[in-house]
Amino acid sequence: MASFLDIVLRAGRSGVELALFVLLPVMVVMLALMRLLEARGVIDRLVRLLAPALRPIGLTGLGVFAALQINFVSFAAPVATLAMMEQRGASDRHLAATLAMVMAMSQANVLLPMSTMGLSLGTTLLFSLLGGLTAAAMCYHVVGRHLSATEAPMDETLKHPVAEDAKGVLDVINRAGAEAFKITIGAIPMLVLALVAVAILRNSGAIAALTTLISPVLIPLGIDPALVLPTLTKYLGGGTAMMGVMDEMLKAGTATVNTLNASAGFLLHPLDIPGVAVLISSGKRVAGVWKTALIGAIIGIGLRTLGHLLFT
């Protein structure tokens, strides 16, 4: 019992330190910046500029906004945009393309904090964009062709606060800080539980046994067997949990910055059990197209994985 409590206390300390001293500062700064850009109308102008060029691959103006949200806010931010698209009459085909793109792109709540651990931010963002656009195009033009493309007249106006004076700017910053704090506090339970589970599996020898079992398959493919643990954690517990595990591995020397960057393509995205559950909660029609979107997302993630392996 004493050893179990020791594991819990160590995991709790590591999880809280990662959340409060890495995740929180990064999210406060990035959310404040994003919300200020929204309030000043910069995001609106960017969406209007990009939307016509991206329309042929199945993305509307709100779809472009969702792409900015996933890369620079958090994996949960596009939920409101997907819900807005559904309520405003977006077609099932456009919903599927947008969902596929979101599931294939790197999520800011993991991408930005991990850049402090040695992750190449520019490279990851580039391949995130390429993977997301590929996922949307494949979903819209290939795997989602059977879905309805009929749209109601859509209002793609983005509703957000306006910062026209000092008080407005301060209000936007305060709201962004509160949002960042909520994201951070919400991540702590998953971080701690994941670190506890990993410590138990590691101490019991289960991870070592599994790694030994599949190493003969991984090594000829050029895959580091050390990735077994963060990969299991990622797809079962989500990106934030994987971040906690990877942070521990980097500190312990069982993983390297090169391994981190090479694996970013298939580890940094919301296509995992918690991520999909959150995204499809945005609406009934969104939930109805998730299987189609999944295929497009897998193709996009495959492209990202190949890119990171070749250029890392």
SVG drawing of the C-alpha trace seen along z (x, -y; Angstrom):
<svg xmlns="http://www.w3.org/2000/svg" viewBox="-31 -53 50 64">
<polyline fill="none" stroke="black" stroke-width="0.4" points="0.0,0.0 2.9,-2.4 4.5,-1.8 1.1,-2.6 0.7,-5.8 4.3,-6.8 3.4,-6.2 0.3,-8.4 2.1,-11.2 5.0,-11.2 2.5,-11.1 0.4,-13.9 3.4,-16.1 4.6,-15.6 1.2,-16.1 0.5,-19.3 4.0,-20.7 3.5,-20.0 0.1,-21.6 0.8,-24.7 4.4,-25.4 4.3,-24.4 0.7,-24.1 -0.8,-27.1 1.7,-29.8 1.7,-28.7 -2.1,-28.5 -2.6,-31.9 -0.3,-33.6 -1.6,-31.9 -5.3,-32.2 -4.9,-35.8 -3.2,-36.4 -5.8,-34.5 -8.7,-36.2 -7.2,-39.6 -6.7,-38.8 -10.4,-37.8 -11.6,-40.9 -9.6,-43.1 -11.0,-41.4 -7.8,-40.0 -9.1,-36.4 -12.2,-37.5 -10.1,-39.0 -7.8,-35.9 -10.8,-33.6 -12.3,-35.7 -9.0,-35.6 -8.4,-31.8 -12.0,-30.5 -12.3,-30.9 -9.0,-29.1 -10.0,-26.2 -13.6,-25.9 -12.7,-23.4 -11.4,-20.9 -14.5,-21.0 -13.8,-23.8 -16.1,-26.7 -15.1,-29.9 -16.1,-28.3 -14.0,-25.3 -11.0,-27.5 -11.7,-29.0 -11.8,-25.4 -8.3,-24.8 -7.0,-27.9 -8.6,-26.8 -7.2,-23.3 -3.6,-24.6 -3.6,-27.6 -6.2,-27.2 -7.0,-23.6 -8.4,-20.3 -11.8,-21.1 -12.1,-24.6 -13.5,-23.4 -16.5,-21.8 -18.3,-25.1 -17.5,-25.8 -18.7,-22.3 -21.9,-22.9 -22.3,-26.3 -21.8,-24.8 -24.5,-22.1 -27.0,-24.7 -26.4,-27.1 -27.1,-24.5 -23.7,-23.2 -24.0,-20.0 -23.1,-16.6 -20.3,-16.5 -18.7,-19.8 -19.2,-18.7 -17.3,-15.4 -14.5,-17.2 -14.1,-19.7 -14.2,-17.0 -11.6,-14.9 -9.3,-18.0 -9.6,-18.7 -8.9,-15.1 -5.8,-15.0 -4.2,-18.2 -2.0,-18.8 -3.8,-20.2 -2.4,-23.4 -2.9,-22.3 -0.2,-19.6 1.7,-21.1 2.6,-24.4 3.7,-23.0 5.7,-20.3 7.6,-22.8 9.3,-23.7 10.5,-20.1 12.3,-20.3 9.5,-19.7 10.0,-21.6 7.1,-24.0 7.5,-25.2 7.9,-21.7 5.0,-20.3 2.7,-23.1 3.6,-22.7 2.9,-19.0 -0.2,-19.6 -1.5,-21.9 -0.7,-19.5 -2.2,-16.6 -5.4,-18.5 -5.9,-19.8 -5.3,-16.3 -7.8,-14.8 -10.4,-17.3 -9.9,-16.8 -9.9,-13.0 -13.1,-13.1 -14.9,-15.6 -14.0,-14.2 -13.4,-10.5 -14.7,-8.7 -17.5,-11.2 -18.9,-11.5 -22.0,-9.6 -22.9,-12.3 -25.3,-15.1 -23.7,-18.3 -27.0,-20.3 -26.5,-23.4 -28.9,-25.9 -28.1,-29.6 -25.2,-29.9 -24.3,-32.8 -20.6,-32.5 -20.2,-35.6 -18.0,-34.9 -19.5,-36.1 -16.9,-37.3 -16.1,-40.2 -14.8,-43.4 -11.8,-45.2 -12.0,-48.8 -10.5,-50.4 -8.3,-49.6 -11.2,-48.2 -12.2,-45.9 -8.7,-44.6 -8.4,-43.9 -11.8,-42.1 -10.6,-39.9 -7.3,-39.1 -9.2,-38.3 -11.6,-36.0 -8.7,-34.3 -6.9,-33.8 -9.9,-32.2 -10.4,-29.9 -6.7,-28.9 -7.0,-28.2 -10.1,-26.0 -8.3,-24.0 -5.3,-23.5 -7.3,-22.5 -9.4,-20.1 -6.2,-18.4 -4.8,-17.6 -6.9,-14.6 -6.1,-12.9 -2.4,-13.7 -2.2,-12.3 -4.2,-9.2 -2.2,-8.5 1.1,-8.9 -0.2,-6.6 -1.2,-3.9 2.1,-4.2 4.1,-3.9 2.1,-0.8 2.5,0.9 6.2,0.0 6.8,1.4 4.8,4.5 7.0,5.3 4.0,5.2 5.4,2.4 8.9,4.0 7.3,7.4 5.1,5.8 8.1,3.8 10.2,6.9 7.5,8.8 7.0,6.3 10.5,5.0 11.5,7.5 8.7,6.0 9.4,2.4 13.2,2.3 13.4,3.4 10.9,0.7 13.1,-1.9 10.6,-2.6 12.0,-3.2 10.6,-0.6 10.5,-3.3 7.4,-4.7 5.2,-1.8 4.4,-3.5 3.5,-7.0 1.6,-5.5 -0.6,-3.3 -1.1,-6.3 -2.0,-8.6 -4.7,-6.5 -6.3,-5.3 -5.9,-8.4 -5.5,-11.3 -2.8,-13.8 -2.5,-15.5 -1.8,-12.2 0.8,-11.3 2.5,-14.7 2.9,-13.9 4.4,-10.5 6.7,-11.9 7.9,-14.6 8.8,-11.9 10.6,-9.8 12.6,-12.8 13.7,-13.6 14.6,-10.0 16.6,-9.7 14.4,-6.9 13.3,-9.1 15.2,-11.7 14.2,-15.0 14.8,-13.3 12.4,-10.5 9.8,-13.2 10.0,-15.0 10.0,-11.8 6.8,-10.6 4.9,-13.9 3.0,-12.9 1.1,-10.0 1.1,-11.3 0.0,-14.9 -3.6,-15.0 -7.0,-14.5 -7.8,-11.1 -7.9,-9.1 -10.7,-7.8 -11.2,-11.0 -10.6,-13.3 -13.2,-11.7 -15.7,-11.5 -15.4,-15.3 -15.5,-16.3 -18.6,-14.2 -20.4,-15.7 -20.8,-18.9 -24.0,-17.7 -26.1,-14.8 -25.2,-15.3 -21.5,-15.6 -21.7,-12.4 -23.4,-10.8 -20.5,-11.5 -17.6,-10.6 -16.9,-7.2 -16.5,-8.8 -14.3,-11.6 -12.2,-9.0 -11.0,-7.5 -10.0,-10.9 -8.2,-11.7 -6.2,-8.5 -5.0,-9.4 -4.0,-12.8 -2.2,-11.4 -0.4,-8.9 0.9,-11.8 2.0,-13.7 3.7,-10.6 5.7,-10.0 6.7,-13.7 8.1,-13.7 9.9,-10.4 11.5,-11.7 12.4,-15.2 13.4,-14.7"/>
</svg>
